[in-house]
């Protein structure tokens, strides 16, 4: 019985590892987002968060299943020998019950996120189709200062007249290049995947926030290449953030892409409430301006 006990202990430790690794990623998210090229940091953080969320869900499923199959009626239904499973312990029962509760909570929060995300994305696609004209950029006759990107077929960039008045010609070009980078890179898919992982596992929230930050840096780098001046892009995005009207625009849209918008409390997103539950906001203080003099190798 002793070898079986050692094997069971090893199996339990192996199942616990995926539950602890998200905490490690939460610690490493900030250094990764600061030190790697934003494109690579986005790929790494999004992939790691997705894999760790799935691994944690699988580990919880196995822990819950190991407790369920020890219930005599379930074991008899599946023709499972209790002798093979070994004797029950209070630890196994409590761990299995806790795993079942956590797994149920993760499933509910992930499903809720997916429903809201689908509605938000559908609303963005619908709004993009309804915008006038055929050009990618659309100017709204609105004196509130706001700019954002909408995924769709095709994707559109919406800028208000108030935002255009707040920027000079070079600043407008930098802002438009930034929003085009969001659309070209499909950045909403990365942020959505990271937010879904964080919805399923709260320990991954720092990683999701880091992805929202790295896609903004990614867009800044793309804009800097298009404009030819990184400092100019940082200055233009900073001015746009300061000019953003501190109130909700009349036409609130779901936050499925990063963009300059009225609120100033985090990474900037599309006006309106995001599918992940975050509120609209504009660039973080450690945004492009803090990286204006740093270059990255492709």
N, C-alpha and C positions, 0 to 999 in steps of 0.2 A: 504493500500500500504506500510505502514511502516514496518510491519512484513516481507513482501516480500523483501523490501530493505535490512533489516537486514540479512535475509537469503542469499541474493546475496552477501553481503559483507563478510559473514562468508565463503561462498563457494569460493570466490576469494582468501581469505587469505589461505584457505586450499590448493588451487592450487599453491599458491606462495611458500608454505613451501618446497615441493620437489625441487624447483629451488634454494633454499638457503642452503639446507643441504649439497650439495657437497662442498661448501666453508668451512663448519665446518669440514668435513672429510679431506680437504686439510690441515687444521691447525693441526689436530690430527694424521695425517699419520706418521710424523716423531717420535713423542713420542711412538706411537704404535709399529713402526718398531724397536725401540731401546729397549723397555721394555718387550715386550712379547717374548715368545719362537718363533723363526723364523717360525716354522711350523704353529703355531696358528696365528701369525701376518699375514702370507700369506693368510690363510683361511679367516680371518676377513676382511682384506683390499680388497681382491679380491671380496668377497661376497658383502661387503658394496658398493664398486664402481659399481659393476654390477647392484645391486638393485637400487641405486641412479640414475644411468644413465637411467635405464628403467622408473623409477618413474618420472624423469624430462621430458622424452620424452612423457609420458602419460599426464602430466600436460600441456605441450605445445600443445598437440593434443586437449585437452579439451578446452583450452583457444582459440585456433584458430577456433575450431568448434563452440564455443559459439558466435563468431563474424560472422562466415559464415552463420549460420542459421538465423541471423538477416537481411540478405540481402533479400529484399522482394521477388524476383523471387525464391530464394532457399526456403524461408519459404512457399511460395505458392505451390511449387513443393512437399514439404513434408507435406503439409496440417498442418502447424504449425501456431498457433494463435499468432499474435504479441501482443495481449493483455496479453496472458500468459507469454510471454517472458519479457514484460515490455518495457519501453522506452529505446531507444539507448542513450548512453552517449559517449562523446569524448574519455573517458578513456577506455571503453570497446572496441571501434573500434580500437584505437591505440594499446592497449594491444594485441588484437587478431591478428592484422597485424604483430606486432613484434614477437609474438609467431609463426606465420606461417613462417616468415623469418628464425627464429632460428631453427625451426623444419626441414625446408628444408636443411639448412646448416648442421645440425647434421646428417641427412639421407645421404647426399652426402659424408661427411667425413667418416662416418661409412662404407658406401658401398665401398669407395676407399680403406679403410684399409682392409676390408675383402677380396677384390680382391688381394691386394698385399700379404696379409697373406697366402691366399690359394696358390698363386704362389710360395711363399717362402717355405711353408711347402711341397708342391709337389716337389720342387727342392731338398729339404733336403732328402726326401724319395728316390728320384731318385739317388742322390749322395750316400746315404747309401747302396743302392743295387749294385751300380757299384764299390764300394771299394773292393779291393782284399782280399782274405782270408775269413775265417769263424769266426774268433775270434772277440770279441767285440771291442777290441782295435786294431787300425791300425796305423803303423808308416810310415810316408811319408818321402821319401829321399829328404828332403828339409832343407837347413841350416837356413832358417828363423825360429825363435822361435815362435811357435804357438800351441795351443791345444784347442779343442772344441768338443762338443757333437752334434750328429745328431740324431734326432728322426727318427724312421723308423721301419721296420719289418724285421730284428731286428734293434734296435738302435745301432749306432756305435760311438766309441770315436776315434778321429783323433788327433795324436800327431806327430809333425815334429821331425826329427832327431836333429835339432838345439835346440829344447826345451829339449829333453832328455839329450843332452850334457851339458845343463846349470844347471841341477839338479843332486843331488846324488841319490842313490838308494831309500833312505827313502823319499826324496822329490818327486820322480816319483810315489811312491806308494800313497802318499798323494794326488797328483794331479789327478791320475787315480780314486782314491776313490771319490774325489770331482765331477768329471765328471760322474761317475757311479750314484752318488746320483741325479744328474740332470735328467738322463734318468729314473731311478727307480721311481722318484717322479713326472714324467711328468711335470716338472716345466714350460715348454714352454706353457702349457695350462693356467696356472695361469697368466703368464706375458701377454699372448695374450688376455685373457679376460679383464685384467686391461687396456691394451692398447686400446682395442676396446671401453671400457667405456670412456676412456680419449679422444678418437677420436670423440665420440658423444657429450661429454661434457668437454670442456677444463678445467673447474674447477677441474676435477678429475686427472689432470696430476701429481700433487704431490703424489697422491695415487698410480698411475701407477709406478712412479719412486721408491716409497717405496716398492712395490711388487718386482720390479727387484732387489732391495737390499736384501729383506728378503729371496728370493729364494737362493741367494748366501750364506747368513748366514745359511740357512737350509742345503745347500750342505756341508758347512764347518762342521756343527754339525754332519752330517752323516759320513763325512770323519774322523772326530775326533774319533767317536765311532769305525770305522773300523780300524784306525791306533792305537788308544789308547792314543793319546797325542794331546790335542787341540793346545798347543803352537807350536808343530811341524807342524801341518797343517797350522796354520797362517803363520809360517815362510816359508813353502814351497810355499804357494800361493803367498806370497809377493815376493819371489825370482822369481817365474814364471812370475809375472807381470812386474818386473824390466827387466827380460831377454827378454820379448816379443819384437820382432823386430818392430821398429816404422815405418813400411810401410805396405801397403796392400799386402797380399800374392798373389801369382800368381793365385791361385784358390779361388776366393772370393765366399763365400757361404752365403745364406740368414740367418739372425739372428733370429732364432726361439728358441734357447736355450742359457742359460748363458754359457760362456766358457772364458778361458784366450785367449786374442787376441791382435794384435799389438797396437791399439789405447789406450790412457791413460786418457780419459776424462770423465769417469763415471762408471757405473756398467758394469762388463765385459760381453760381448756377443760374439756370433759367428762372425767371419770375414764376411764382406760384409754389405750391407745396410739392416736394419731390416724392416719387414713389417710395423712396426709402425713408421718408418721414422727416428729412432735414428741411430747414426753412431756407428761402432764397437769400442769397448774400453775395458779396463781392470779394475781390482777392484778399488772401491772407496777408498779414504783414510780412511774412517770410517769402512772399511771392516773387515775381520776376525781378523786382528792384534789387533784392538781395543777391541775385544771381547774375546781374547785368554784366559783371566783368569776368565771369567764369565761362570757359569754353569746354566742350566735350568732344571727344573723338567719336566718329560715327560707329 
